[in-house]
Amino acid sequence: MGQPPRAASVPPGHTHLRLTLSALAEASADPTIWRRADVHRVVLISGLTALVGALAPIRWDLEGRAAAKS
């Protein structure tokens, strides 16, 4: 028998980002949604969360390369 398939490694924040983009896609069908201040806050916070989540692997990679050179 073969080995069971492994779960794909999902980067931190990826699921949150996909859910946010999906919600925005659905909400954008109603142009009046952008009149609400809370929507702007959610988009800003979600974007910052995705940015911070994307920076973690980059930082880890850079620190690993710097340690390998030492």
CHARMM internal coordinates of N, CA and C (Angstrom, degrees):
IC EDIT
DIST 1 N 1 CA 1.4442
DIST 1 CA 1 C 1.5123
ANGL 1 N 1 CA 1 C 109.79
DIST 1 C 2 N 1.3013
ANGL 1 CA 1 C 2 N 115.15
DIHE 1 N 1 CA 1 C 2 N 146.70
DIST 2 N 2 CA 1.4555
ANGL 1 C 2 N 2 CA 120.06
DIHE 1 CA 1 C 2 N 2 CA 178.48
DIST 2 CA 2 C 1.5195
ANGL 2 N 2 CA 2 C 111.57
DIHE 1 C 2 N 2 CA 2 C -82.48
DIST 2 C 3 N 1.3029
ANGL 2 CA 2 C 3 N 114.02
DIHE 2 N 2 CA 2 C 3 N 168.96
DIST 3 N 3 CA 1.4577
ANGL 2 C 3 N 3 CA 119.98
DIHE 2 CA 2 C 3 N 3 CA 178.56
DIST 3 CA 3 C 1.5213
ANGL 3 N 3 CA 3 C 109.83
DIHE 2 C 3 N 3 CA 3 C -75.37
DIST 3 C 4 N 1.3420
ANGL 3 CA 3 C 4 N 116.70
DIHE 3 N 3 CA 3 C 4 N 145.51
DIST 4 N 4 CA 1.4703
ANGL 3 C 4 N 4 CA 117.86
DIHE 3 CA 3 C 4 N 4 CA 176.61
DIST 4 CA 4 C 1.5217
ANGL 4 N 4 CA 4 C 110.09
DIHE 3 C 4 N 4 CA 4 C -66.96
DIST 4 C 5 N 1.3190
ANGL 4 CA 4 C 5 N 116.69
DIHE 4 N 4 CA 4 C 5 N 149.01
DIST 5 N 5 CA 1.4690
ANGL 4 C 5 N 5 CA 118.56
DIHE 4 CA 4 C 5 N 5 CA -179.56
DIST 5 CA 5 C 1.5225
ANGL 5 N 5 CA 5 C 110.60
DIHE 4 C 5 N 5 CA 5 C -63.44
DIST 5 C 6 N 1.3144
ANGL 5 CA 5 C 6 N 115.36
DIHE 5 N 5 CA 5 C 6 N 142.50
DIST 6 N 6 CA 1.4633
ANGL 5 C 6 N 6 CA 120.82
DIHE 5 CA 5 C 6 N 6 CA 178.53
DIST 6 CA 6 C 1.5226
ANGL 6 N 6 CA 6 C 109.67
DIHE 5 C 6 N 6 CA 6 C -85.24
DIST 6 C 7 N 1.3084
ANGL 6 CA 6 C 7 N 113.73
DIHE 6 N 6 CA 6 C 7 N 147.81
DIST 7 N 7 CA 1.4673
ANGL 6 C 7 N 7 CA 118.58
DIHE 6 CA 6 C 7 N 7 CA 175.91
DIST 7 CA 7 C 1.5214
ANGL 7 N 7 CA 7 C 108.13
DIHE 6 C 7 N 7 CA 7 C -69.44
DIST 7 C 8 N 1.3021
ANGL 7 CA 7 C 8 N 116.04
DIHE 7 N 7 CA 7 C 8 N 136.84
DIST 8 N 8 CA 1.4653
ANGL 7 C 8 N 8 CA 120.56
DIHE 7 CA 7 C 8 N 8 CA 178.67
DIST 8 CA 8 C 1.5175
ANGL 8 N 8 CA 8 C 109.40
DIHE 7 C 8 N 8 CA 8 C -66.88
DIST 8 C 9 N 1.3068
ANGL 8 CA 8 C 9 N 115.67
DIHE 8 N 8 CA 8 C 9 N 140.87
DIST 9 N 9 CA 1.4597
ANGL 8 C 9 N 9 CA 120.51
DIHE 8 CA 8 C 9 N 9 CA 178.01
DIST 9 CA 9 C 1.5209
ANGL 9 N 9 CA 9 C 108.80
DIHE 8 C 9 N 9 CA 9 C -74.67
DIST 9 C 10 N 1.3163
ANGL 9 CA 9 C 10 N 115.91
DIHE 9 N 9 CA 9 C 10 N 121.28
DIST 10 N 10 CA 1.4601
ANGL 9 C 10 N 10 CA 121.29
DIHE 9 CA 9 C 10 N 10 CA -178.98
DIST 10 CA 10 C 1.5229
ANGL 10 N 10 CA 10 C 107.92
DIHE 9 C 10 N 10 CA 10 C -104.00
DIST 10 C 11 N 1.3265
ANGL 10 CA 10 C 11 N 117.73
DIHE 10 N 10 CA 10 C 11 N 123.36
DIST 11 N 11 CA 1.4607
ANGL 10 C 11 N 11 CA 119.91
DIHE 10 CA 10 C 11 N 11 CA -179.80
DIST 11 CA 11 C 1.5243
ANGL 11 N 11 CA 11 C 111.25
DIHE 10 C 11 N 11 CA 11 C -60.80
DIST 11 C 12 N 1.3429
ANGL 11 CA 11 C 12 N 116.53
DIHE 11 N 11 CA 11 C 12 N 149.78
DIST 12 N 12 CA 1.4617
ANGL 11 C 12 N 12 CA 119.23
DIHE 11 CA 11 C 12 N 12 CA 178.53
DIST 12 CA 12 C 1.5294
ANGL 12 N 12 CA 12 C 110.76
DIHE 11 C 12 N 12 CA 12 C -58.12
DIST 12 C 13 N 1.3128
ANGL 12 CA 12 C 13 N 115.74
DIHE 12 N 12 CA 12 C 13 N 137.30
DIST 13 N 13 CA 1.4520
ANGL 12 C 13 N 13 CA 120.53
DIHE 12 CA 12 C 13 N 13 CA 178.06
DIST 13 CA 13 C 1.5246
ANGL 13 N 13 CA 13 C 114.44
DIHE 12 C 13 N 13 CA 13 C 84.30
DIST 13 C 14 N 1.3293
ANGL 13 CA 13 C 14 N 116.99
DIHE 13 N 13 CA 13 C 14 N -9.03
DIST 14 N 14 CA 1.4666
ANGL 13 C 14 N 14 CA 120.08
DIHE 13 CA 13 C 14 N 14 CA -176.61
DIST 14 CA 14 C 1.5233
ANGL 14 N 14 CA 14 C 111.49
DIHE 13 C 14 N 14 CA 14 C -64.20
DIST 14 C 15 N 1.3230
ANGL 14 CA 14 C 15 N 116.31
DIHE 14 N 14 CA 14 C 15 N -44.28
DIST 15 N 15 CA 1.4613
ANGL 14 C 15 N 15 CA 119.99
DIHE 14 CA 14 C 15 N 15 CA -179.91
DIST 15 CA 15 C 1.5178
ANGL 15 N 15 CA 15 C 110.54
DIHE 14 C 15 N 15 CA 15 C -63.84
DIST 15 C 16 N 1.3286
ANGL 15 CA 15 C 16 N 116.38
DIHE 15 N 15 CA 15 C 16 N -43.30
DIST 16 N 16 CA 1.4642
ANGL 15 C 16 N 16 CA 121.25
DIHE 15 CA 15 C 16 N 16 CA 178.45
DIST 16 CA 16 C 1.5213
ANGL 16 N 16 CA 16 C 109.80
DIHE 15 C 16 N 16 CA 16 C -60.06
DIST 16 C 17 N 1.3072
ANGL 16 CA 16 C 17 N 117.32
DIHE 16 N 16 CA 16 C 17 N -43.82
DIST 17 N 17 CA 1.4599
ANGL 16 C 17 N 17 CA 121.63
DIHE 16 CA 16 C 17 N 17 CA -179.99
DIST 17 CA 17 C 1.5260
ANGL 17 N 17 CA 17 C 111.07
DIHE 16 C 17 N 17 CA 17 C -62.66
DIST 17 C 18 N 1.3252
ANGL 17 CA 17 C 18 N 116.71
DIHE 17 N 17 CA 17 C 18 N -45.35
DIST 18 N 18 CA 1.4704
ANGL 17 C 18 N 18 CA 119.82
DIHE 17 CA 17 C 18 N 18 CA 179.84
DIST 18 CA 18 C 1.5222
ANGL 18 N 18 CA 18 C 111.64
DIHE 17 C 18 N 18 CA 18 C -63.09
DIST 18 C 19 N 1.3300
ANGL 18 CA 18 C 19 N 117.26
DIHE 18 N 18 CA 18 C 19 N -40.94
DIST 19 N 19 CA 1.4609
ANGL 18 C 19 N 19 CA 120.28
DIHE 18 CA 18 C 19 N 19 CA 177.96
DIST 19 CA 19 C 1.5223
ANGL 19 N 19 CA 19 C 111.04
DIHE 18 C 19 N 19 CA 19 C -64.83
DIST 19 C 20 N 1.3259
ANGL 19 CA 19 C 20 N 116.34
DIHE 19 N 19 CA 19 C 20 N -40.16
DIST 20 N 20 CA 1.4601
ANGL 19 C 20 N 20 CA 120.42
DIHE 19 CA 19 C 20 N 20 CA 179.05
DIST 20 CA 20 C 1.5202
ANGL 20 N 20 CA 20 C 110.83
DIHE 19 C 20 N 20 CA 20 C -63.75
DIST 20 C 21 N 1.3155
ANGL 20 CA 20 C 21 N 116.73
DIHE 20 N 20 CA 20 C 21 N -46.89
DIST 21 N 21 CA 1.4599
ANGL 20 C 21 N 21 CA 120.45
DIHE 20 CA 20 C 21 N 21 CA 179.72
DIST 21 CA 21 C 1.5247
ANGL 21 N 21 CA 21 C 111.66
DIHE 20 C 21 N 21 CA 21 C -63.12
DIST 21 C 22 N 1.3217
ANGL 21 CA 21 C 22 N 116.25
DIHE 21 N 21 CA 21 C 22 N -38.21
DIST 22 N 22 CA 1.4562
ANGL 21 C 22 N 22 CA 120.40
DIHE 21 CA 21 C 22 N 22 CA 177.87
DIST 22 CA 22 C 1.5313
ANGL 22 N 22 CA 22 C 110.91
DIHE 21 C 22 N 22 CA 22 C -64.34
DIST 22 C 23 N 1.3326
ANGL 22 CA 22 C 23 N 116.15
DIHE 22 N 22 CA 22 C 23 N -44.56
DIST 23 N 23 CA 1.4626
ANGL 22 C 23 N 23 CA 120.24
DIHE 22 CA 22 C 23 N 23 CA 178.95
DIST 23 CA 23 C 1.5236
ANGL 23 N 23 CA 23 C 110.85
DIHE 22 C 23 N 23 CA 23 C -63.95
DIST 23 C 24 N 1.3304
ANGL 23 CA 23 C 24 N 116.94
DIHE 23 N 23 CA 23 C 24 N -40.23
DIST 24 N 24 CA 1.4638
ANGL 23 C 24 N 24 CA 120.06
DIHE 23 CA 23 C 24 N 24 CA 178.45
DIST 24 CA 24 C 1.5215
ANGL 24 N 24 CA 24 C 111.53
DIHE 23 C 24 N 24 CA 24 C -65.56
DIST 24 C 25 N 1.3108
ANGL 24 CA 24 C 25 N 116.56
DIHE 24 N 24 CA 24 C 25 N -38.10
DIST 25 N 25 CA 1.4640
ANGL 24 C 25 N 25 CA 120.16
DIHE 24 CA 24 C 25 N 25 CA 178.90
DIST 25 CA 25 C 1.5268
ANGL 25 N 25 CA 25 C 110.62
DIHE 24 C 25 N 25 CA 25 C -62.93
DIST 25 C 26 N 1.3265
ANGL 25 CA 25 C 26 N 115.62
DIHE 25 N 25 CA 25 C 26 N -42.13
DIST 26 N 26 CA 1.4668
ANGL 25 C 26 N 26 CA 118.95
DIHE 25 CA 25 C 26 N 26 CA 178.70
DIST 26 CA 26 C 1.5310
ANGL 26 N 26 CA 26 C 111.08
DIHE 25 C 26 N 26 CA 26 C -69.59
DIST 26 C 27 N 1.3331
ANGL 26 CA 26 C 27 N 116.23
DIHE 26 N 26 CA 26 C 27 N -42.37
DIST 27 N 27 CA 1.4610
ANGL 26 C 27 N 27 CA 120.24
DIHE 26 CA 26 C 27 N 27 CA -177.62
DIST 27 CA 27 C 1.5216
ANGL 27 N 27 CA 27 C 112.08
DIHE 26 C 27 N 27 CA 27 C -69.18
DIST 27 C 28 N 1.3221
ANGL 27 CA 27 C 28 N 117.28
DIHE 27 N 27 CA 27 C 28 N -29.37
DIST 28 N 28 CA 1.4592
ANGL 27 C 28 N 28 CA 119.74
DIHE 27 CA 27 C 28 N 28 CA -176.30
DIST 28 CA 28 C 1.5229
ANGL 28 N 28 CA 28 C 112.64
DIHE 27 C 28 N 28 CA 28 C -69.01
DIST 28 C 29 N 1.3267
ANGL 28 CA 28 C 29 N 116.42
DIHE 28 N 28 CA 28 C 29 N -10.40
DIST 29 N 29 CA 1.4655
ANGL 28 C 29 N 29 CA 119.49
DIHE 28 CA 28 C 29 N 29 CA 175.49
DIST 29 CA 29 C 1.5319
ANGL 29 N 29 CA 29 C 110.41
DIHE 28 C 29 N 29 CA 29 C -65.32
DIST 29 C 30 N 1.3375
ANGL 29 CA 29 C 30 N 115.77
DIHE 29 N 29 CA 29 C 30 N -22.28
DIST 30 N 30 CA 1.4650
ANGL 29 C 30 N 30 CA 121.35
DIHE 29 CA 29 C 30 N 30 CA 178.15
DIST 30 CA 30 C 1.5277
ANGL 30 N 30 CA 30 C 108.30
DIHE 29 C 30 N 30 CA 30 C -109.95
DIST 30 C 31 N 1.3351
ANGL 30 CA 30 C 31 N 119.21
DIHE 30 N 30 CA 30 C 31 N 102.60
DIST 31 N 31 CA 1.4654
ANGL 30 C 31 N 31 CA 121.10
DIHE 30 CA 30 C 31 N 31 CA -175.77
DIST 31 CA 31 C 1.5293
ANGL 31 N 31 CA 31 C 114.04
DIHE 30 C 31 N 31 CA 31 C -63.05
DIST 31 C 32 N 1.3201
ANGL 31 CA 31 C 32 N 117.21
DIHE 31 N 31 CA 31 C 32 N -18.90
DIST 32 N 32 CA 1.4704
ANGL 31 C 32 N 32 CA 118.81
DIHE 31 CA 31 C 32 N 32 CA 179.99
DIST 32 CA 32 C 1.5190
ANGL 32 N 32 CA 32 C 112.34
DIHE 31 C 32 N 32 CA 32 C -73.24
DIST 32 C 33 N 1.3186
ANGL 32 CA 32 C 33 N 117.05
DIHE 32 N 32 CA 32 C 33 N -11.34
DIST 33 N 33 CA 1.4718
ANGL 32 C 33 N 33 CA 120.63
DIHE 32 CA 32 C 33 N 33 CA -179.08
DIST 33 CA 33 C 1.5269
ANGL 33 N 33 CA 33 C 111.06
DIHE 32 C 33 N 33 CA 33 C -60.46
DIST 33 C 34 N 1.3336
ANGL 33 CA 33 C 34 N 117.03
DIHE 33 N 33 CA 33 C 34 N -30.14
DIST 34 N 34 CA 1.4640
ANGL 33 C 34 N 34 CA 120.71
DIHE 33 CA 33 C 34 N 34 CA -176.08
DIST 34 CA 34 C 1.5207
ANGL 34 N 34 CA 34 C 112.40
DIHE 33 C 34 N 34 CA 34 C -75.87
DIST 34 C 35 N 1.3090
ANGL 34 CA 34 C 35 N 117.77
DIHE 34 N 34 CA 34 C 35 N -4.76
DIST 35 N 35 CA 1.4622
ANGL 34 C 35 N 35 CA 121.05
DIHE 34 CA 34 C 35 N 35 CA 175.30
DIST 35 CA 35 C 1.5216
ANGL 35 N 35 CA 35 C 112.02
DIHE 34 C 35 N 35 CA 35 C -80.38
DIST 35 C 36 N 1.3083
ANGL 35 CA 35 C 36 N 117.01
DIHE 35 N 35 CA 35 C 36 N -13.46
DIST 36 N 36 CA 1.4631
ANGL 35 C 36 N 36 CA 121.39
DIHE 35 CA 35 C 36 N 36 CA -176.99
DIST 36 CA 36 C 1.5281
ANGL 36 N 36 CA 36 C 110.29
DIHE 35 C 36 N 36 CA 36 C -90.18
DIST 36 C 37 N 1.3241
ANGL 36 CA 36 C 37 N 115.62
DIHE 36 N 36 CA 36 C 37 N 128.00
DIST 37 N 37 CA 1.4697
ANGL 36 C 37 N 37 CA 120.98
DIHE 36 CA 36 C 37 N 37 CA -178.73
DIST 37 CA 37 C 1.5232
ANGL 37 N 37 CA 37 C 111.76
DIHE 36 C 37 N 37 CA 37 C -65.53
DIST 37 C 38 N 1.3272
ANGL 37 CA 37 C 38 N 117.76
DIHE 37 N 37 CA 37 C 38 N -33.68
DIST 38 N 38 CA 1.4587
ANGL 37 C 38 N 38 CA 119.38
DIHE 37 CA 37 C 38 N 38 CA -178.64
DIST 38 CA 38 C 1.5256
ANGL 38 N 38 CA 38 C 111.65
DIHE 37 C 38 N 38 CA 38 C -65.79
DIST 38 C 39 N 1.3238
ANGL 38 CA 38 C 39 N 117.75
DIHE 38 N 38 CA 38 C 39 N -29.65
DIST 39 N 39 CA 1.4664
ANGL 38 C 39 N 39 CA 120.50
DIHE 38 CA 38 C 39 N 39 CA 176.79
DIST 39 CA 39 C 1.5290
ANGL 39 N 39 CA 39 C 109.60
DIHE 38 C 39 N 39 CA 39 C -66.24
DIST 39 C 40 N 1.3211
ANGL 39 CA 39 C 40 N 116.95
DIHE 39 N 39 CA 39 C 40 N -41.70
DIST 40 N 40 CA 1.4654
ANGL 39 C 40 N 40 CA 120.66
DIHE 39 CA 39 C 40 N 40 CA 177.78
DIST 40 CA 40 C 1.5282
ANGL 40 N 40 CA 40 C 110.62
DIHE 39 C 40 N 40 CA 40 C -62.26
DIST 40 C 41 N 1.3265
ANGL 40 CA 40 C 41 N 116.88
DIHE 40 N 40 CA 40 C 41 N -41.36
DIST 41 N 41 CA 1.4754
ANGL 40 C 41 N 41 CA 120.67
DIHE 40 CA 40 C 41 N 41 CA 178.45
DIST 41 CA 41 C 1.5224
ANGL 41 N 41 CA 41 C 111.09
DIHE 40 C 41 N 41 CA 41 C -62.68
DIST 41 C 42 N 1.3312
ANGL 41 CA 41 C 42 N 116.59
DIHE 41 N 41 CA 41 C 42 N -44.52
DIST 42 N 42 CA 1.4642
ANGL 41 C 42 N 42 CA 120.41
DIHE 41 CA 41 C 42 N 42 CA -178.94
DIST 42 CA 42 C 1.5229
ANGL 42 N 42 CA 42 C 110.48
DIHE 41 C 42 N 42 CA 42 C -63.32
DIST 42 C 43 N 1.3178
ANGL 42 CA 42 C 43 N 117.02
DIHE 42 N 42 CA 42 C 43 N -42.78
DIST 43 N 43 CA 1.4689
ANGL 42 C 43 N 43 CA 120.24
DIHE 42 CA 42 C 43 N 43 CA 179.45
DIST 43 CA 43 C 1.5237
ANGL 43 N 43 CA 43 C 110.20
DIHE 42 C 43 N 43 CA 43 C -63.50
DIST 43 C 44 N 1.3216
ANGL 43 CA 43 C 44 N 117.11
DIHE 43 N 43 CA 43 C 44 N -43.47
DIST 44 N 44 CA 1.4629
ANGL 43 C 44 N 44 CA 120.91
DIHE 43 CA 43 C 44 N 44 CA 179.36
DIST 44 CA 44 C 1.5260
ANGL 44 N 44 CA 44 C 111.34
DIHE 43 C 44 N 44 CA 44 C -63.22
DIST 44 C 45 N 1.3102
ANGL 44 CA 44 C 45 N 117.28
DIHE 44 N 44 CA 44 C 45 N -48.29
DIST 45 N 45 CA 1.4690
ANGL 44 C 45 N 45 CA 120.65
DIHE 44 CA 44 C 45 N 45 CA -178.99
DIST 45 CA 45 C 1.5244
ANGL 45 N 45 CA 45 C 110.70
DIHE 44 C 45 N 45 CA 45 C -64.95
DIST 45 C 46 N 1.3255
ANGL 45 CA 45 C 46 N 117.33
DIHE 45 N 45 CA 45 C 46 N -41.22
DIST 46 N 46 CA 1.4649
ANGL 45 C 46 N 46 CA 119.94
DIHE 45 CA 45 C 46 N 46 CA 179.05
DIST 46 CA 46 C 1.5228
ANGL 46 N 46 CA 46 C 111.25
DIHE 45 C 46 N 46 CA 46 C -64.42
DIST 46 C 47 N 1.3231
ANGL 46 CA 46 C 47 N 116.06
DIHE 46 N 46 CA 46 C 47 N -40.92
DIST 47 N 47 CA 1.4600
ANGL 46 C 47 N 47 CA 119.36
DIHE 46 CA 46 C 47 N 47 CA 177.82
DIST 47 CA 47 C 1.5141
ANGL 47 N 47 CA 47 C 112.18
DIHE 46 C 47 N 47 CA 47 C -63.64
DIST 47 C 48 N 1.3299
ANGL 47 CA 47 C 48 N 116.51
DIHE 47 N 47 CA 47 C 48 N -42.01
DIST 48 N 48 CA 1.4642
ANGL 47 C 48 N 48 CA 119.86
DIHE 47 CA 47 C 48 N 48 CA 178.21
DIST 48 CA 48 C 1.5253
ANGL 48 N 48 CA 48 C 111.32
DIHE 47 C 48 N 48 CA 48 C -66.53
DIST 48 C 49 N 1.3289
ANGL 48 CA 48 C 49 N 116.84
DIHE 48 N 48 CA 48 C 49 N -38.03
DIST 49 N 49 CA 1.4661
ANGL 48 C 49 N 49 CA 120.50
DIHE 48 CA 48 C 49 N 49 CA 177.59
DIST 49 CA 49 C 1.5240
ANGL 49 N 49 CA 49 C 110.64
DIHE 48 C 49 N 49 CA 49 C -63.14
DIST 49 C 50 N 1.3240
ANGL 49 CA 49 C 50 N 116.89
DIHE 49 N 49 CA 49 C 50 N -42.92
DIST 50 N 50 CA 1.4668
ANGL 49 C 50 N 50 CA 120.73
DIHE 49 CA 49 C 50 N 50 CA 178.24
DIST 50 CA 50 C 1.5263
ANGL 50 N 50 CA 50 C 110.51
DIHE 49 C 50 N 50 CA 50 C -64.23
DIST 50 C 51 N 1.3223
ANGL 50 CA 50 C 51 N 117.57
DIHE 50 N 50 CA 50 C 51 N -39.84
DIST 51 N 51 CA 1.4610
ANGL 50 C 51 N 51 CA 121.68
DIHE 50 CA 50 C 51 N 51 CA 178.94
DIST 51 CA 51 C 1.5195
ANGL 51 N 51 CA 51 C 111.17
DIHE 50 C 51 N 51 CA 51 C -63.10
DIST 51 C 52 N 1.3223
ANGL 51 CA 51 C 52 N 116.42
DIHE 51 N 51 CA 51 C 52 N -47.91
DIST 52 N 52 CA 1.4708
ANGL 51 C 52 N 52 CA 120.34
DIHE 51 CA 51 C 52 N 52 CA 179.74
DIST 52 CA 52 C 1.5290
ANGL 52 N 52 CA 52 C 109.94
DIHE 51 C 52 N 52 CA 52 C -63.12
DIST 52 C 53 N 1.3233
ANGL 52 CA 52 C 53 N 116.95
DIHE 52 N 52 CA 52 C 53 N -40.80
DIST 53 N 53 CA 1.4595
ANGL 52 C 53 N 53 CA 120.33
DIHE 52 CA 52 C 53 N 53 CA 178.01
DIST 53 CA 53 C 1.5153
ANGL 53 N 53 CA 53 C 112.53
DIHE 52 C 53 N 53 CA 53 C -63.75
DIST 53 C 54 N 1.3255
ANGL 53 CA 53 C 54 N 117.22
DIHE 53 N 53 CA 53 C 54 N -34.53
DIST 54 N 54 CA 1.4636
ANGL 53 C 54 N 54 CA 121.17
DIHE 53 CA 53 C 54 N 54 CA 179.55
DIST 54 CA 54 C 1.5204
ANGL 54 N 54 CA 54 C 111.45
DIHE 53 C 54 N 54 CA 54 C -75.89
DIST 54 C 55 N 1.3194
ANGL 54 CA 54 C 55 N 117.09
DIHE 54 N 54 CA 54 C 55 N -28.01
DIST 55 N 55 CA 1.4597
ANGL 54 C 55 N 55 CA 119.88
DIHE 54 CA 54 C 55 N 55 CA -179.06
DIST 55 CA 55 C 1.5249
ANGL 55 N 55 CA 55 C 112.63
DIHE 54 C 55 N 55 CA 55 C -73.41
DIST 55 C 56 N 1.3189
ANGL 55 CA 55 C 56 N 118.06
DIHE 55 N 55 CA 55 C 56 N -29.02
DIST 56 N 56 CA 1.4638
ANGL 55 C 56 N 56 CA 121.08
DIHE 55 CA 55 C 56 N 56 CA -177.75
DIST 56 CA 56 C 1.5304
ANGL 56 N 56 CA 56 C 112.59
DIHE 55 C 56 N 56 CA 56 C -58.27
DIST 56 C 57 N 1.3445
ANGL 56 CA 56 C 57 N 119.64
DIHE 56 N 56 CA 56 C 57 N -51.46
DIST 57 N 57 CA 1.4700
ANGL 56 C 57 N 57 CA 118.44
DIHE 56 CA 56 C 57 N 57 CA 179.06
DIST 57 CA 57 C 1.5334
ANGL 57 N 57 CA 57 C 112.78
DIHE 56 C 57 N 57 CA 57 C -65.37
DIST 57 C 58 N 1.3246
ANGL 57 CA 57 C 58 N 116.87
DIHE 57 N 57 CA 57 C 58 N -32.80
DIST 58 N 58 CA 1.4652
ANGL 57 C 58 N 58 CA 119.76
DIHE 57 CA 57 C 58 N 58 CA 178.34
DIST 58 CA 58 C 1.5261
ANGL 58 N 58 CA 58 C 109.83
DIHE 57 C 58 N 58 CA 58 C -65.55
DIST 58 C 59 N 1.3229
ANGL 58 CA 58 C 59 N 115.51
DIHE 58 N 58 CA 58 C 59 N -44.88
DIST 59 N 59 CA 1.4671
ANGL 58 C 59 N 59 CA 119.52
DIHE 58 CA 58 C 59 N 59 CA 179.15
DIST 59 CA 59 C 1.5275
ANGL 59 N 59 CA 59 C 110.60
DIHE 58 C 59 N 59 CA 59 C -62.80
DIST 59 C 60 N 1.3290
ANGL 59 CA 59 C 60 N 116.46
DIHE 59 N 59 CA 59 C 60 N -43.49
DIST 60 N 60 CA 1.4555
ANGL 59 C 60 N 60 CA 120.67
DIHE 59 CA 59 C 60 N 60 CA 179.48
DIST 60 CA 60 C 1.5288
ANGL 60 N 60 CA 60 C 110.31
DIHE 59 C 60 N 60 CA 60 C -59.75
DIST 60 C 61 N 1.3251
ANGL 60 CA 60 C 61 N 116.59
DIHE 60 N 60 CA 60 C 61 N -42.97
DIST 61 N 61 CA 1.4609
ANGL 60 C 61 N 61 CA 121.31
DIHE 60 CA 60 C 61 N 61 CA 179.87
DIST 61 CA 61 C 1.5321
ANGL 61 N 61 CA 61 C 110.83
DIHE 60 C 61 N 61 CA 61 C -64.92
DIST 61 C 62 N 1.3183
ANGL 61 CA 61 C 62 N 116.88
DIHE 61 N 61 CA 61 C 62 N -44.95
DIST 62 N 62 CA 1.4629
ANGL 61 C 62 N 62 CA 119.90
DIHE 61 CA 61 C 62 N 62 CA -179.92
DIST 62 CA 62 C 1.5275
ANGL 62 N 62 CA 62 C 112.07
DIHE 61 C 62 N 62 CA 62 C -64.86
DIST 62 C 63 N 1.3313
ANGL 62 CA 62 C 63 N 116.81
DIHE 62 N 62 CA 62 C 63 N -40.37
DIST 63 N 63 CA 1.4619
ANGL 62 C 63 N 63 CA 119.95
DIHE 62 CA 62 C 63 N 63 CA 178.52
DIST 63 CA 63 C 1.5176
ANGL 63 N 63 CA 63 C 110.66
DIHE 62 C 63 N 63 CA 63 C -66.99
DIST 63 C 64 N 1.3375
ANGL 63 CA 63 C 64 N 116.66
DIHE 63 N 63 CA 63 C 64 N -36.97
DIST 64 N 64 CA 1.4670
ANGL 63 C 64 N 64 CA 120.11
DIHE 63 CA 63 C 64 N 64 CA 178.22
DIST 64 CA 64 C 1.5230
ANGL 64 N 64 CA 64 C 111.85
DIHE 63 C 64 N 64 CA 64 C -66.34
DIST 64 C 65 N 1.3172
ANGL 64 CA 64 C 65 N 117.28
DIHE 64 N 64 CA 64 C 65 N -38.46
DIST 65 N 65 CA 1.4663
ANGL 64 C 65 N 65 CA 121.05
DIHE 64 CA 64 C 65 N 65 CA 178.14
DIST 65 CA 65 C 1.5235
ANGL 65 N 65 CA 65 C 111.20
DIHE 64 C 65 N 65 CA 65 C -69.27
DIST 65 C 66 N 1.3370
ANGL 65 CA 65 C 66 N 116.10
DIHE 65 N 65 CA 65 C 66 N -38.93
DIST 66 N 66 CA 1.4632
ANGL 65 C 66 N 66 CA 120.08
DIHE 65 CA 65 C 66 N 66 CA 179.09
DIST 66 CA 66 C 1.5217
ANGL 66 N 66 CA 66 C 110.48
DIHE 65 C 66 N 66 CA 66 C -65.83
DIST 66 C 67 N 1.3340
ANGL 66 CA 66 C 67 N 117.08
DIHE 66 N 66 CA 66 C 67 N -38.87
DIST 67 N 67 CA 1.4634
ANGL 66 C 67 N 67 CA 120.63
DIHE 66 CA 66 C 67 N 67 CA 179.16
DIST 67 CA 67 C 1.5341
ANGL 67 N 67 CA 67 C 110.19
DIHE 66 C 67 N 67 CA 67 C -69.06
DIST 67 C 68 N 1.3231
ANGL 67 CA 67 C 68 N 117.24
DIHE 67 N 67 CA 67 C 68 N -34.60
DIST 68 N 68 CA 1.4703
ANGL 67 C 68 N 68 CA 120.96
DIHE 67 CA 67 C 68 N 68 CA -179.28
DIST 68 CA 68 C 1.5314
ANGL 68 N 68 CA 68 C 110.80
DIHE 67 C 68 N 68 CA 68 C -69.00
DIST 68 C 69 N 1.3246
ANGL 68 CA 68 C 69 N 117.33
DIHE 68 N 68 CA 68 C 69 N -30.39
DIST 69 N 69 CA 1.4725
ANGL 68 C 69 N 69 CA 120.91
DIHE 68 CA 68 C 69 N 69 CA 179.48
DIST 69 CA 69 C 1.5102
ANGL 69 N 69 CA 69 C 112.03
DIHE 68 C 69 N 69 CA 69 C -76.18
DIST 69 C 70 N 1.3294
ANGL 69 CA 69 C 70 N 116.99
DIHE 69 N 69 CA 69 C 70 N -23.25
DIST 70 N 70 CA 1.4778
ANGL 69 C 70 N 70 CA 120.57
DIHE 69 CA 69 C 70 N 70 CA -177.04
DIST 70 CA 70 C 1.4909
ANGL 70 N 70 CA 70 C 112.71
DIHE 69 C 70 N 70 CA 70 C -76.04
END
COOR INIT
IC SEED 1 N 1 CA 1 C
IC BUILD
